[in-house]
Amino acid sequence: MNTLVSELEYLRERIAIIHARVGDFVQPVGTTATQALWASEGDDARTRQQRRLCRELSMLWYLQQRADEGTVQYQAEAWRRSLGARLYDHRQKFLQEQDEYDRWLRLPSALREVTPEPPRPPELWVTDRGGHHWLINDRMLLTLDDIVRNLKKWRSSS
């Protein structure tokens, strides 16, 4: 039996669990250190897991600050739809540049060494109303999908 009675209580509990696992690894949303969390996964499995948890923690904090009781799942879904649409539009805008860069990446390594690297398409960074910077990419959208899925599981078990 699930003893958590509210979405905000669920968020607080999930935040506490993640924070206990990552400790001081996480920085407040919008700092340069946090921006590095969004940019890459890194090579080390432990670091990748830490970064995934820190991204989730940042999003949970954001939802906790913005959503009222009973609207957390709705807000997470709306945020996901909005950011997904923005990322799609961004990718369409830079489709030619991405295709050129992808072609260069597919070259054999010997040929890639003598072929100039084309410019990478820009990443999509969004600044929210609170001045926090978010890198909108597939990792962020997958994390939001996980948050929504976990909220649905929690709701169905309560």
Stockholm file with secondary structure:
# STOCKHOLM 1.0

chainA/1-158         MNTLVSELEYLRERIAIIHARVGDFVQPVGTTATQALWASEGDDARTRQQRRLCRELSMLWYLQQRADEGTVQYQAEAWRRSLGARLYDHRQKFLQEQDEYDRWLRLPSALREVTPEPPRPPELWVTDRGGHHWLINDRMLLTLDDIVRNLKKWRSSS
#=GR chainA/1-158 SS CCCCCSHHHHHHHHHHHHHHHHGGGCCCTTSHHHHHHHHCCCSCHHHHHHHHHHHHHHHHHHHHHHCCTTCHHHHHHHHHHHHHHHHHHHHHHTHHHHHHHHHHHHSCHHHHHHSCCCCCCCCEEEECTTSCEEEESHHHHHHHHHHHHHHHHHHHHC
#=GC SS_cons         CCCCCSHHHHHHHHHHHHHHHHGGGCCCTTSHHHHHHHHCCCSCHHHHHHHHHHHHHHHHHHHHHHCCTTCHHHHHHHHHHHHHHHHHHHHHHTHHHHHHHHHHHHSCHHHHHHSCCCCCCCCEEEECTTSCEEEESHHHHHHHHHHHHHHHHHHHHC
//
